[in-house]
Amino acid sequence: MRNPQTHQAILESTIEILKESGYCGVSIESVARRAGASKPTIYRWWPNKAALIAEVYESESDRVRQMPDLGSLQEDLSFLLHNLWGAWRETICGEAFRSVIAEAQLDPIMLAQLKDEFMARRRDMPRRLLQNAANRGELAEHVNPELLLDLIFGFCWYRLLTEQLTAVQDIDVFIDMLLLGVTARHA
């Protein structure tokens, strides 16, 4: 059973180290030292630093999970992406998520966890948003919601990984392009 104070100290220490030194500065040893916890305790609770950082992301990203139904896909997507980018910019979430992605490129087990667990949870709420839009008749029948999610996540991840999260005006331009299409329509 996890000691709640030790658990919180480990998460807070991880956040502090991420803020100070980024992903490369985080090690189980540095977190243990700062949190006053043992390395075996950390390894018992998290198999590696990526899993620890993923939990930091999970615990710090609550505001992104707060999603009202605004009545239209355009408004829902705008609300979601502005909140997501804000969380990535203004909290440790952006650094944490970049770190998880980086670790997943080096570790096949972490890549599987990223794809099958971490991202599966991240896609649940946007998937419901698309289902609501489909129920309102906003999506064409041929739309594959999973591919649509890939497009949305791809745009967001690219901007996160290339540190372009201040160009928030591009969010609504992207949504317009996504929803209107990009090919010329001839009457």
C-alpha positions as CSV (number, residue, x, y, z in Angstrom):
1,M,0.0,0.0,0.0
2,R,1.3,3.4,-0.9
3,N,2.0,6.0,1.7
4,P,0.0,9.1,0.5
5,Q,2.6,11.6,1.8
6,T,5.5,9.7,0.2
7,H,3.5,9.3,-3.0
8,Q,2.8,13.1,-3.1
9,A,6.4,13.9,-2.3
10,I,7.6,11.8,-5.2
11,L,5.2,13.4,-7.6
12,E,6.1,16.9,-6.4
13,S,9.8,16.2,-6.6
14,T,9.4,14.9,-10.1
15,I,7.6,18.1,-11.1
16,E,10.3,20.3,-9.5
17,I,13.1,18.4,-11.3
18,L,11.2,18.6,-14.6
19,K,10.8,22.3,-14.2
20,E,14.5,22.8,-13.3
21,S,16.3,20.4,-15.6
22,G,13.8,18.9,-18.0
23,Y,13.5,15.3,-19.0
24,C,17.2,14.6,-19.0
25,G,17.5,15.8,-15.4
26,V,14.9,13.4,-14.1
27,S,16.3,10.1,-12.7
28,I,14.8,7.8,-10.1
29,E,17.9,8.6,-8.0
30,S,17.4,12.3,-8.2
31,V,13.6,12.0,-7.4
32,A,14.3,9.7,-4.5
33,R,16.9,12.0,-3.1
34,R,14.7,15.1,-3.3
35,A,11.5,13.3,-2.1
36,G,13.3,11.6,0.8
37,A,12.2,8.2,-0.5
38,S,14.1,5.1,-1.4
39,K,14.7,4.0,-5.0
40,P,13.2,0.6,-4.3
41,T,10.0,2.3,-3.2
42,I,9.8,4.3,-6.4
43,Y,10.6,1.3,-8.5
44,R,7.9,-0.7,-6.7
45,W,5.3,1.9,-7.6
46,W,6.6,2.9,-11.1
47,P,8.6,0.5,-13.3
48,N,10.6,3.4,-14.8
49,K,10.9,7.2,-15.0
50,A,8.5,7.4,-17.9
51,A,5.7,5.8,-15.9
52,L,6.4,8.2,-13.1
53,I,6.3,11.2,-15.4
54,A,3.1,9.8,-17.1
55,E,1.5,9.8,-13.6
56,V,2.6,13.4,-13.1
57,Y,0.9,14.2,-16.4
58,E,-2.3,12.4,-15.3
59,S,-2.4,14.1,-11.9
60,E,-1.7,17.6,-13.3
61,S,-4.0,17.6,-16.4
62,D,-7.3,17.7,-14.6
63,R,-8.4,21.0,-16.3
64,V,-8.2,19.4,-19.7
65,R,-10.6,16.7,-18.6
66,Q,-13.3,19.2,-17.7
67,M,-15.3,19.4,-20.9
68,P,-18.8,20.9,-21.2
69,D,-21.0,20.0,-24.1
70,L,-21.1,23.4,-25.9
71,G,-23.6,22.1,-28.5
72,S,-21.4,22.1,-31.6
73,L,-18.3,20.2,-32.8
74,Q,-16.6,23.5,-33.7
75,E,-17.1,25.0,-30.2
76,D,-16.3,21.7,-28.4
77,L,-13.0,21.3,-30.3
78,S,-12.1,24.9,-29.8
79,F,-12.7,24.7,-26.1
80,L,-10.8,21.4,-25.8
81,L,-7.7,22.4,-27.8
82,H,-7.4,25.9,-26.2
83,N,-7.5,24.2,-22.8
84,L,-5.1,21.5,-23.8
85,W,-2.6,23.9,-25.2
86,G,-3.0,26.1,-22.1
87,A,-2.3,23.2,-19.8
88,W,0.8,22.2,-21.9
89,R,2.1,25.8,-21.8
90,E,1.2,26.9,-18.2
91,T,1.8,23.7,-16.2
92,I,4.3,20.9,-16.2
93,C,2.1,18.9,-18.5
94,G,3.8,20.0,-21.7
95,E,7.2,19.0,-20.4
96,A,5.9,15.8,-18.9
97,F,4.1,14.8,-22.1
98,R,7.2,15.5,-24.3
99,S,9.2,13.4,-21.8
100,V,6.8,10.4,-22.1
101,I,6.9,10.7,-25.9
102,A,10.7,10.8,-25.8
103,E,11.0,7.8,-23.6
104,A,8.5,5.9,-25.7
105,Q,10.9,6.3,-28.7
106,L,13.6,4.6,-26.8
107,D,11.7,1.8,-25.0
108,P,9.3,-0.6,-26.8
109,I,7.6,-1.4,-23.6
110,M,6.9,2.3,-22.9
111,L,5.8,2.8,-26.5
112,A,3.2,0.0,-26.0
113,Q,2.1,1.6,-22.7
114,L,1.9,5.0,-24.3
115,K,-0.3,3.7,-27.2
116,D,-2.4,1.1,-25.3
117,E,-2.9,2.7,-21.9
118,F,-1.9,6.4,-21.7
119,M,-3.2,7.5,-25.1
120,A,-6.3,5.3,-24.8
121,R,-7.3,7.3,-21.7
122,R,-6.5,10.6,-23.5
123,R,-8.7,9.7,-26.4
124,D,-11.8,8.7,-24.4
125,M,-13.1,12.3,-23.9
126,P,-12.4,13.6,-27.4
127,R,-14.1,10.4,-28.7
128,R,-17.2,11.2,-26.7
129,L,-17.1,14.7,-28.2
130,L,-17.1,13.2,-31.7
131,Q,-19.9,10.8,-30.7
132,N,-22.0,13.8,-29.5
133,A,-21.3,15.5,-32.8
134,A,-22.4,12.4,-34.7
135,N,-25.5,12.2,-32.6
136,R,-26.3,15.8,-33.5
137,G,-25.9,15.0,-37.2
138,E,-22.7,17.1,-37.6
139,L,-20.5,14.3,-38.9
140,A,-20.8,12.7,-42.3
141,E,-21.5,8.9,-42.1
142,H,-18.2,8.1,-43.8
143,V,-16.1,9.8,-41.2
144,N,-13.8,7.5,-39.3
145,P,-13.7,9.0,-35.8
146,E,-10.4,7.3,-34.9
147,L,-8.7,8.8,-38.0
148,L,-10.2,12.2,-37.1
149,L,-8.8,11.9,-33.6
150,D,-5.4,11.1,-35.2
151,L,-5.6,14.3,-37.3
152,I,-6.5,16.4,-34.2
153,F,-3.8,14.8,-32.0
154,G,-1.2,15.0,-34.8
155,F,-1.7,18.8,-35.1
156,C,-1.5,19.2,-31.3
157,W,1.5,17.0,-30.8
158,Y,3.4,18.6,-33.7
159,R,2.9,22.0,-32.0
160,L,3.9,20.7,-28.6
161,L,7.0,19.0,-29.8
162,T,8.1,22.0,-31.9
163,E,7.3,24.5,-29.1
164,Q,4.6,26.3,-31.1
165,L,1.9,26.5,-28.4
166,T,1.8,30.3,-28.3
167,A,0.3,30.4,-31.8
168,V,-3.2,29.8,-30.3
169,Q,-4.8,31.7,-33.2
170,D,-4.0,28.6,-35.3
171,I,-6.3,26.4,-33.3
172,D,-9.5,27.8,-34.7
173,V,-8.0,28.1,-38.2
174,F,-7.1,24.4,-38.0
175,I,-10.6,23.5,-36.8
176,D,-12.2,25.5,-39.7
177,M,-10.0,23.6,-42.2
178,L,-10.7,20.3,-40.6
179,L,-14.5,20.8,-40.5
180,L,-14.8,22.6,-43.9
181,G,-12.2,20.5,-45.8
182,V,-9.4,21.8,-47.9
183,T,-10.4,21.1,-51.4
184,A,-12.0,23.6,-53.6
185,R,-15.7,23.0,-54.2
186,H,-17.1,23.6,-57.7
187,A,-20.8,24.2,-58.2
